[in-house]
């Protein structure tokens, strides 16, 4: 507690001498970040530490990828050099890194909807001597399995609370990384291919955390994350074009341990999580920002919400705000231009959909997975935070302005 408070004070002092970044902004409005994750940039002007960890599949060596400078961007050059460093091995065979059952003649329905199911053998049954795990690259004529030289296995917390997220399953051919949730229905949940999605942010070459299903991160041992009905604010920046409607590409506050220890009382499970959900489905046509509250993904109090139409943006700011006393809201914005929009502001779902008040948030963390570790979600993660408290509109607007100023996707 003392360390976290000291870290917040140091962040605030440093921010006075530099352009404030998202967590500097939230901290200055007395709603501090207690979780701060990013694979592309620092979220505090003073932060110059590690952003994420990668493991090289051929020899299981790992390094941390840090910012180039305080308040700066990820050192993608260090990642590229490290991931190519295994080439000195004779005839290296990189691990095939793709989710699910192989898309093949024998499993034509295993491809996600975005894949071309009508192309026989689009994803080969084997790559080298290794079995193909799935259709990792969708939307192109040849769905060859992704060959991952490196995988992201941990995303560090910049807030000073040590609330990192990490792999919960056992990647193929690799040792388990830390502790976490559990395997989903006996199948491994893995990290992400570290080089699958290169992009530019403010002219800097970086990489995203690119989730293709069967991938995800958790943390069951956290500090200062809101619990119960305590207020919180969660946002993430994601891709507006990479998504599906499966459960669940979530980010935020989730169950701790095997879900939810109440499998005989599913009514009690309602309110055991509060996360940003990005995708389509759940009564919405086209991709949108919703909230996974456990036992339901919602965009309102449970009633139809006429404001919900598909979002058309390359990069999206997705925000869920959970207040105390039966109040919450959803905001979204184009991460490249313009303000935030309020998609919903009102009471928690109730009636046949509830009750979701009071909330029962346990303070665990999830990224890319549903509360029960369901790994079907597809999406992209660039940055995200959990804030202690229901942030002000002024803080939200300033953070959105900073995200736009970061120039996602621009060289």
C-alpha positions, 0 to 999 in steps of 0.5 A: 500500500505504501509503495503504491501510494509513493509510486502515484506521488512520483508519477504526479511529480514527474508528469508536471515536467512532461506531457501527461499521459493517460495515467498521469491524467487519471491520477491528477483527477484523484482517480488513480490507475491501479492497473496500467498495461500497454504493449506499445507505449508508456502510460505515465510520463515517468515510466521507463520500465518493461512493457511486456515479456516475450519467449523465443519458441525455439530455445525458450529464452525470454526477454522483457521489452521496455520503453525506449525512453521515459514516457516513450514507446516500445523498443520493437527493434529489441524484439525483432533482433531477439526473435531473429536471434534463434536463426543460428540454430541449424534448420530451426523449426519455429513453433506453429502458433495458432488456436483451436483445431486445425482448419482442414478437410476433416475439420472444415467447420473449425475455422472462425467465421472470418475464415474461408471454410469452403477452401479445402485444406486451407490450413495444413494438418501439419507444419514440419513435424508439428501439428497445426493448431488452427487457422491463425491468419484469416481473411486471406486465400492461404490460411497457413498456420502462424509460425511464431518465433516469439510469443508474448507471455506477460504484460507488465503493470506500470502502476507500481501495484505489480498487477501484471497479466500472464499466460494461464495455460501451457503453450505447446512445447513450452513450460507453464509461465507462472500461475493463473486461472486454469486450462479451459475444458482441458485445452491449453490457453496460450500467449499471443504471437509477438510479431503477428501485428506490426503497426506504427504509433506516432511514427514508432514501429511497435507490435500489438498483442494479437488474439486469434482465439485460444489465447489469453492472460489472467492474474489472480493475485492483485493489489488495490484493484476495486472489489465488491461494489467499489467504483472503477473505470476501465478502458482499452484501445483495440482494433476496430477491424479485428473481432468476432462474436465468440466469448469473450474478448474481455479486459478488466476485473474478473473472477479469481481462480476456478470460475466461479466456485458457484457453478451450482448457483449461476444466479450468484455468479452475476456481478462477479466480473466487470470488463470491457467487451469488444466484438459483435453479437449479444443483440448488436449488429457489427462491432461495439463496446459492451460490458461482460458482467458475468452470466451476461454481456450488456449494453444497457440495463437489459432493455433494447438500446437503439444507440447501438450500431456497429462502430466504423473505426480502425482503432477504438477507445473502449471504456466501461465505468462501474459506479457504486449504488446501481449505476454504470456507463459505457463510452467509446471513441475513435482512437484516431480522431474526435471525442468520446461518445456515451453509449449508455448511462444508467442502472445495472441490469435487473429484472430477469437479467439481474440482479447486478446490484450490488456488484461482487467484483473479486479483483482478479484480472483478465485479458482476451478471456471470459470470466470462466477462461472461455478462449473464443474471443478474437481481438487486438490489445494495445493499451488499457487501464483499471482506475480506482474510482468512477472517473470524471468526464473531464478526465475521460475526455483528456485521456481520449485526447491523449490517445488521439494525440498518440497517432495510432496507425500513423507513420 
